[in-house]
Amino acid sequence: MTRYFFNIQRHDVLEEDPDGAEFDTLQQAIQEAVLAARELLAEKVRHGDIVDGDAFKITTADGEVVHSLPLKSVLRLE
């Protein structure tokens, strides 16, 4: 298993995930990030916040960014 960290990039500010979570594959980590992004977006919509600009930066323990997931990319508009 590999530990992945779900850091959140909010424009120029990076909020680091101090704990991370272990997954068998990067694809599983991405699927978890998609679910978390939907929850974050739902909260933003409830509060009337701007949705654009935030992204998960999934990194390994050594800080390598292995996937970037803009939160708005998980919206289904059609």
ABEGO torsion letter per residue (X at the ends): XBBBBBBBBBEABBBBBAAEBBBABAAAAAAAAAAAAAAAAAAAAAAGBBABGBBBBBBBAAGBBABBBBAAAABBAX
